[in-house]
Amino acid sequence: MNAKALGLPGRILGVARLSDGAKGATTQRKIARKLPVQKIWSTTALVALQLAVLVGFVVLWEVAAEFKIIDPFFWSQPSSIWSTLVIFLTQGDAFTDIAFTFRSTIFGFIIGTTGGAVLGMSFWWSRNYAQIVQPYIICLESIPKLALAPLIVLVFGMGLSSKVATATALTVVVSTLTAYAGVQAVDRDQERLFYSLGASRWQVFKKLVVPSCIPWIVSILRVNIGLALTGSIVGEFVSSQHGLGRTILYAGSTYEISLVWVAVLILSALSMVMYVTVAWLEKVLRKGVVH
Amino acid sequence: MAVPDQTIPTHPAVEIQGVTLNYFTPDRETLALANVSLTVEQGEFVAIVGSSGCGKSTLLSLVSGLLPPSRGSIRIDGKEVAKPSPRVGYMFQKDTLLEWRTIIDNVLIGAELLGIDKIVARRRAEDLLVRYGLGDFLHSLPGQLSGGMRQRAALARTLCCEPDLLLLDEPFSALDYQTRLALSDEVAGILSAERKTVILVTHDIGEAISMANRVIVMSRRPGRIKSERKTDFPSFGPTRPTPFQARKCSEFANYFQTIWDELDIHQIH
């Protein structure tokens, strides 16, 4: 009756129920016990396989280039990348370039993050001021800031400051918006508590708003370090005398593809080091300040 | 009833006279409170009940000096309220503890903001926390405490500045039922021992009857005082029962029924 009401073929349901009764139940239990359990390999095995993938990839690349399956003129090959790396690190002014890019990234990161945080938190002081400025911040957010790089280099010159400026331009808006989100999330009752204890606005800002916003600001550090690096490289692309970005551009235009790869490799290593450092910094800040 | 150790002529603790409050938003004006008058004597525990949005919390904001009334006057100890004063302690529904400060530093926030002597305040804060069973948690962060413990820490923070008047804005409503009963018992004991004047705002009729000497019923918006009655428990004897004992007295059910009828809760549409 139920089956009919549900519009199911009653006869088939009936048959299944009659003949399979008890057997069906045991089968079902067996199926239920076979939940998909994934076997997890040991860490050593996983690391070994990860390395195998890398080695396999490098060997494949080398062999393919050797037998002209891919054109080594455009793609280069691991062996020549290696020898270029050795030359670059021992003979060229590799460390000037690395230091240049590193410096502009770090400066841009610090200026952009703190500047944005200060600007974002300043919106707490006046809702009217926040209302007036906010549309412009959102406009800035929507501008592809890298498109402004040529202009920035024109204004700030070919030196370090223009790279710092592009890195700052990329990080400052995100920081501002995040800090402002933190301001908006400040607990209204905690604010009332402070005022009921006779706190001045400056005390509320210093002892409530800033500490409340810190977790928000900490959360963008990792994003910002990547953005800052992108900003300084693009700044170097436009015009520069030093830096890894300039090395890539120069090597590309002279068809020294191995050198392009070398610079990209060093850049990746640099990025990784900075990312890990910032992640560690974030952990320390979260422990010390937030919890 | 004059407090014995007071030498100056005693004023009522709080005098609210003809207070009206209009809210202005860009598109309209809302009358939140209409002509509210209420006097609270020194050492009295008054509860205000009303349905949500009746303006009872707003009334506390006015008494605390966070909001100025549109019309009427509010006096504390005979002095017009102009701005928040450290003599008035305010407790909220949420414990509003600062997550990045230890419990002791949370309790000391008032002293810090008022620039009170740190050493004296610290001793008092430690003393209060030990008495409220938080002695082992002085240097814990709020996140490590249960809801009831957090609210006790918030009470310690409020009392650390030694206020004469306490404004409690539904301080137990975020807690589970058992904790709420236990904590309201504790708090009533602490406050009557310290002879504080208290105004408690709540939507919990039972809490109001069992804790307060007097229960004020407020009407729906615009908030007006609809009725007020003293809650006495002659069946218990000459002393005041604790909130928990009060709930078991025969008078409790009668008060509950009367106030329930006055609140008109069934008329909500």
Interface residues (C-beta under 8 A of the other chain):
Chain A: D187 D189 Q190 R192 L193 F194 Y195 S196 L197 G198 A199 Q203 K207 L208 P211 I214 V289 V290 H291
Chain B: S61 S64 G65 L66 K83 P84 S85 P86 V88 Y90 F92 Q93 K94 T96 L98 E99 W100 I109 G110 E112 L113 L114 L141 G143 C161
